[in-house]
Amino acid sequence: MRYLPHTPQDIDRMLKTVGIGSIDELFETIPKNLQRTTPLEIPPAKSEEEVEREFARLTGLNRAGEFLSFLGGGQYPHRAPRVVDHLLRRSEFYTAYTPYQPEVSQGTLQAIFEYQTLMCLLLEMDVTNASMYDGATACAEAALMSLRVLRKKNKVLIARSVHPEFRQVTKTYMVDQPECLVEVGYGPDGRLDRNDLKAKLDGDCACLIVGHPNYFGTLEDLPALAEIVHEAGALLVSTFTEPLAFGLIPGPGRAGADIVCGEGQSFLGDPNFGGPSLGIFSATEKNVRQMPGRLCGEATDADGRKGYVLTLSTREQHIRRDKATSNICTNQGLMALAATIFLSTLGKQGVHRLARTNLSKAAYLKKKLAALDGFSLAFDAPTFNEFVIRCDKVTPAEVLERLLKKNVVAGLALENDYPELDRHLLVCATEMHAKEDLDRLADELAAL
């Protein structure tokens, strides 16, 4: 919002218009003992040149750009085209409120409609809603939706290889029925353990939630899982943290997923202190009435002109508390728009090329690290742009500590979330890493 200064003459005219003699009279309703009578303890004003010099000094204190990071685990460094930020700064987008009134919200509604269309194409699903808060809440909502669709069933299976935060938020959502949430283990290849699945999959199961790619970067065999789950009369929920993978591999909808949900941060550019986030949520058309959040549809007015509206739900449903489909009654509109601009700018071929670049960078790094003495690959299933390595000679804590002194963040230790993987690191490579960066990590590890 622009800063509009007022001269003393401007202030006098405004005071006369409202019929008072001074600004102090505006605050007469505030008790005197609550009013500040001394100036704020802030530094005196500086010139533009002084301010620029101060910001330059503060920038020099920021060492983040000096670090070489291979962190993944749900937040991925990608380069967003500059046009994304440029368009998001238009005031009609970043000050827009919820588009309940279609007659004054056609621009926002059209942007939402375009977002839904792009996500359906990417995930190969029938319907996508107008975004959720983040991937974790989208996963939790998928579990609740499955229980609504299959009302006579009361158990949700969730893979242990799903992002730990997704699992924790889902557990929080189901706090009144914790016994309904059952974890399914992973096998030696990093994929879902099918024997454990078959042992826990019974007539009470509403769905199986599985990561694809999962938290270890591993790609699951979704068609096989869909067949197993559907034979048991349950739904398959496919979740993800790296949607860029679907620029290269088939969308979960083609593999038979009934609900697809996850985190869209990859389409927003570089992560900034853990965000921003975008919750993506798609489902098959037959279950659209049970979808949480909003849905934007295309319609025509009385004169046959095309327009956009919120559809299949009313504003009032969001205030029905426990009877509502979901009490998520807003959406990440600005982030959904950012993802829309990102995908539109790259186009179908551009997204495909970017995904191939990520795959090749990670494959190159994985091959180099697997050849090092003292390190080995933890899982042999296919991966996308991150993978797990085992530290055979030094602990992950030692690796991270020693490389951090050289301004290299080698990856993410898995011990806190997976005690059984206490000697394992999750390593990620994207298009942001040059070949020299990948070689440097391998060289630093080899020198330990």
Secondary structure by P-SEA (a helix, b strand, c coil): cbbbbbcaaaaaaaaaaacccccccccccccccccccccccccccccaaaaaaaaaaaaaacccccccccccccbbbbbccaaaaaaaaccccccccccccccccaaaaaaaaaaaaaaaaaacccccccccccaaaaaaaaaaaaaaaaccccbbbbbccccaaaaaaaaaaaccccccbbbbbccccccccaaaaaaaccccccbbbbbcccccccccaaaaaaaaaaaacbbbbbbbccccccccccccccccccbbbbccccccccccccccbbbbbbbccccccccccbbbbbbccccccccccccccccccccccccccccccccaaaaaaaaaaaaaaacaaaaaaaaaaaaaaaaaaaaaaaaccccccccccccccccccccccccaaaaaaaaaaaccccbbbccccccccccbbbbbbcccccaaaaaaaaaaaaac
